[in-house]
C-alpha cells in the first residue's frame, strides 16, 4: 500500500502541472511484460532467476551426484515498465525535457515486485550540444548499439550493465558526438571489505569519469546506417577507512575500462559488435573486481590493491521485419587475473571462473500492441578444478590453469503488451 501511495505521489503532481501549463506536457508509454522461464540447472542470478548471469558450479554429494543439476522454472511480470516523457517551455534557444522510467523489479530479492526507479533525468539541448543530469545508462552501455535479446539483461555479463546518477555533456560535430560524463553509483555498486555498497566510491570523493566518441551516418532513402564508437572509463575506490589493527587507512584502488563497438544496418538486417577490456568491472555486472596484492604498511596493516581484469566480446544479428523478426546473439568473457600476485582477500565476481560464453536465438512476433517472443539461451561457465589438497587450480595472479565447464539451457517466452 505504501509503495502504491508513493508511486502516485510522484506522478500525480506531474500530471496536475501538465493540466495547468499548456507549455508543459507529459506522455506516458511503457509495456506490460510477463516472462515464462525454464532453466536446465541451478544458476547464479537475481530476482528469483530472472536476472541470469551463469550456471552454478558442480556440487557433488557422497554418491557423486551433482546437487545443482536440477531444473527450475518461473513466471514473472516484474519487468512491466512505465515511462514518462516530459517537455517544457524553451529557455531562450535551449530546449528543455525530462524523462522518468520505472519497473517492478524491486531493490533486492526481498523487495521483488516493488517499484524501482530505472531512469530519471533532465536534459538541456542546444543546436549542437546537450547536458543531461540524473540517472541513466552508464556510458559504457552503448544505447545505440546493444543486443536485441528478449531477456532483459541484454547481454550481461558480456557487456557493461549499469545505470548511474551522472552529469553528461555532449557536443556534436556533424556525424561525430563527443561525450564527457561524471558518474556516481546507486543500484549497481562495487564490492569490498564491507560487502557490496556505493560507499567505496563515495569515500574517494572523486566521481567516475567516462569519455566517449561516436560517429554515425544514416541514409534514409536506402535504409543504410553505420555507427562506430569508443569509450574510456576511470574509477577510484577507497576499500576501507580502518585496518584490522584499527589504524586509519588511506589506500585506494583505481581502475580503467575501454570499450569499442560498431553497428551496420540495412532495411533487412542489423549487425552489431562490441568489445570490452578493463579492471574492476564488478559494478558493471561483469567478471572481475580487485584483490589485496601487497602490504603498504605492515605495522598498521594498510594494504595495497590491484584490479582483476576481464575482456568480453559479443555479436548480435537480427532481421528487421516489423511483424516477424529473428535474431542471434553470441558472447564470450575471459578472466585475465591481476597484474600483481594476489596475497590476501579478493573482492571479485567469478574469481573461480576461467571463461564464460553464451549463444542464444530468438523469434519476435508483433501483432498491433501485442508481442510474443520466445528465446533459447545456452550459457556455459568454465570453473576452476581443485588439486589434491582441495585448492583451486589457478596461479598467483588469479588466472585459472585447469577448468571444468558446466552449462545451462534457458527457454524463455516473453509476452508483451505495449501502450
N, C-alpha and C positions, 0 to 999 in steps of 0.2 A: 504494500500500500504506500509506504513512504517513497519507494522508487518511482511509482507512478505519479505521485504528487510532485516529486522533484522534476520529473520529465515535463509535466505540464507547466510548472513554474518557469522552466527555462524557455519553452517555446510559445506559450500563450502571450507573454508581453511582446514578443517579436511580431506575432500576428496582429495584435492590437495596434502597435505602432504603424504597421503597414496600412491599417484602415484609416489612420489619422493623417498620414503624409502621403500625398499622391505621388511624390517623387521617390518614395521608398517602396520596394517590392520584395517579396519572398515567394519562391516557387519550391514546393515540396516534391521530391521524387524519391525513388527507392525501389525495393523489392521485398517480397516475402519469399523466403527460401527454406526448403527442408532437404536435408541430406540423409540418404539411407546408406549406411556404411557396413562393409564386411571385411574383416582382416583375417588372414590365414594363421597369424601368430600374434603374441603379445608385442606391443610396440612402445617406444619412447614417445610420449605425446603429451598433450594438454587438453583440457576441457573434454574429458571422457572420450578421448581418442579422436576428437575432431581435428586437432592440430597435430598431424603426424610428422615426426621427424625421421625415425628409422626403427627397424626391428630391435627388440631386446635380445641381448646375448643369450646363448645357451646356459641353462642351469640344470645340471644333471642330478637326479635323485640316486639313492643307493643302487637301484636297478639299472642305472644308466639311461633312464628316460628323461627327455628334455621337458622340464616343467613348463617352459614358456612356449612350447609347441602346441598352443591351444588357440583355436579361432575365437573370434568375438564379433558382435555386430552392435549397431546403434542406429537410432533415428533421432535427429536433432534439427531444431529450427532456429538455432542461436545466431545464425548469420543473416537473419532478417534485418534490413537496414532502412534507415530514414535519413534523407539528405535534404538540406535546405540551402538553396542558392539565393543570396541576398544582394540586392543592388540598392544604391543610394544616389543622392544628387552629386554631381561633379563638384570638385573643389578647384575652381579655375579650369585649367586644362588637365586636371588629374581625375581619372575615373576611379570611383570607389566601389568596392564589393566585399562580400564576406561569404564564408561557406561553413556549414556545420554538418557533420555526419556522425551518426551513432549506430550501434548494433546491440544485440542482446547476448554478447559473448561473455560478459562478466569480467571482473578484475582478476579472478582466480577461480580454481575449481569449486570452492565452496560458494562462490558468487555466480555460478553458471545460471544463465537466463537473466542476469542483471544487466541493466542498460549501461553501456560503456561508450565514452567519447572516443571516436576514431580520429576525426579531423575537426579543427576549429581554427580558422584564420581569417584575418582581414587582408585585403590587397589594395594597394595604391598603384595605379598604372598610368604611365606617361606613354607617349607615342613609341618610344624605343627603350623604355626601361620600366621596371616594376619593383616594388618592395612588398614582401609577404611577411607577416608577423603572426605567429600562432603555431598550432600543432598540425604537422603534415608529414608526408613520407620523408624518410631520411634521403638525402641527395644521392647516396649510393644505390638506392632503389630508383631505377630509371623509369619514370612514369610514362615515357613514350616508347619503352622497349622492355616489356616484361612478359612472362609466359602466359598463354591463354588457357591455362588448365581450369577444369571445373572445380577442383579442390581450391579452397580459398587461400591456401598457403602460397599459391602462385610461385612455386619453385624453391621455397625454403626446404632444407638448409643449404641449397646450392647457389643461392644468391642472397644478398642482404635483405632482411625483412625487419623493418623498424619504423615506427612513427615517433617523431620527436618535436618538442617545443623548439622553435627556431626563429631566426631573423634571416631572410634570404633576399639578396639583391640580385636582380637580373638585368643585364644590358644586352641589347640586340644590335647586331651589325649585319644587315642583310639576312642571309640564312644562318648566321652564327649567333649563338646565345652563350654568354659568359655568366656564370652564377657563382656567387660567394655567399656561404652560409655559415652562421654560428649556431651551434646546437647544444641543448641540454638533454637529459634523459627523463623518462617518466614511466611508461609501461614496459619498455624494453631496456633493461638495465644491466650493469656489469656485475661480475661475481668477485668475491673476495673473502677475507677472513671472517667478516660478519654476515656472510651469506650474500644473497642477491639483493642489491639495493642501489639506488641512484646516489647514495651519499659519497661514494668514492670519487665520482666526477665533481659533485658539488664542492667537496673539500679541496679540490685542486684550484678552485676559484678561476679556472680557465675553461671556457666553453670548447667543445669540439669544433673544428673548422673543416670546411669542405670547399674545394674549388672544382668547378665543373665547366667543361666546354662542350657544346653540341653544334653540329652542323646538320641542317635539314633542308631538303628540297622536295617539292611536290609538283606534279603536273596533273592538273585536274582533268585535262582533256583526254588523257590516255590512262589515268589512274595510277601512274607510276609514282613511287615515293622512296626516298632514301634518307636514312638517318645514321649518323655516326657520332659517338660521344666518348668522353673520357672523364674520369673523376679521381681526385686525390683527397684523402681524409687524414686528419690528425686528431688524436685524443690523448689526454693526460688524466691519470687517476692517482689518488692517494689511497693506497690499500688499507692503511691503519694509522691512527694517531698515537697509539701507545704500543710498546713492545710487550712481550711476555714477562719481561723484567720490570714492567711498569715505568719505563722511560719514554719520553716523548719521541716520536718518530717523524722524520721529515722525508722519508723515502717516497719516491714517485715511480710510476711506470708509464712510459709514453709509447704510443703505437701509431703505425701508418697503415693505410689501406689504399689500394689502387684498383680501379675498375675501367673496363673498356667494353663498348657494345656497338652493335650495328644492326640495322633493320632494313630490309628490302621488301617493298610491297608492290604488287601489281593488282589489277582488277580481280584476278582469280586466286592468288595465293599471297601469303606473307611469310617471310623467313626472318627469324631473329636469332642473334647470338650474343653471349655475354661471358665475360671472364673477370675473375677477382683474384687478387693476391694481397695478403695482409696479415697482421698480427692482432691478437686480442679481439677477435670478432664475436666474442660471446654475446654481447649485447645486440648483435645483428642476427641472432638465431642461426649461427654457423658454427662449424668446428673451431676450436681454438680458445685462447684465453691468455693467461700468464702464469708464471711459476717463480718460486724462490730459487735464484741461481747464484747467490753469493751472500757474504756477510759484510756489511758496511762498517759495523762497529760491534765486535764480538763481546765487549763488556756490557753494552747496553742492549744487545740483541737486535740491532737495526739491520734489516735485511735488504738485499738488492734483488731486483726482479727483471725478468726478460719475457718477451712475448712468445707464445706458442702460435705458430703461423699455420695458415692453410691456403691452398689455391683451389678455386672452384670454377667450373665452366658449365654452361648449358646451351642447348639448341632447341628452338621451338619452330615447328612448321604448322601452318594452318591454311585451309581453304577459306575463301571469303564469301561463301554463299549466305544470303540473308535468311533463308528458311532452313537450310541444311548445311552444316559445316563440319569438317573433320580436322583433327589436329593430332600432332605427335610431339612429345617432349622427351628430352634426354638430358640428364645432369650427372656430374661427377665432382667429387670433392676429395682432396688429399690432405692428410695431416702431415705437415712438414716439420713438426717439432720446434725446438728452440735453437737459437744460435749459440747459447751457453749451456753448460752442464746443469741439469736440474738437481738441486741438493735438498730441497725441502718441499713445502706444501705447493700444491697445484690448484689453480682456480680455472679449470679448463672444461669445456664441453667436448666429450669424445676423446678423453686422454688415452683410452684403451682401444681406440679405433684407428685403423690404418687408412682406410678409404671408404667412401660411400658412392653408390651410383643408383640412379633411378631411370626407368623408362615407363612412359605412360602414353596411352592413346585415348582419345575422346571423340564423342559424336554429339553435336549440338543441334537440336531440332526446335525451331521457333515457329509458333503459331500465334499471331497477334501479340498479346501481352504474356502469353504462356511460353515457358521453355522447359524442355525435357533434355537432360544432359547426362548420359552415362559415361563413365570413365573407368578404365582398368589401369592400375598402377603397380609396378614391381619395383621394390626398393630393397637394396642389399647393403649390408654393413660388414666390413672385414674386421673382426675383433681380434685383439692380441691373444695368442695362446699363452699357456704358462709352462715354465720349465719344471724340472723335477722337484724344485724347492717351493713351488707354488708362486713364483714371481712372474710377472708379465714379461714376455719376450719382446723387449724394446731396449734401445741403447740409452746412454746417459743423457741424451738430448731430447728424449721423448718420442723418437721415431720407432715405429713398430718394425720388428725384424722377422716375425713369423705370425701369421694370422689365419683365422678360420672364418669363412663367410656364412652369414645367416641371412635369410631373405623373408620378405613378406609380400603377399599379394593383397592388394586392396581393390575391392569393387565398390564403386561409388555411383550413386544415381542422384543427381540434383534436380529438384523440382522448383521452378521459379515462377513468380507472377510479378511483373513489373508495373509500376504506376508512376 
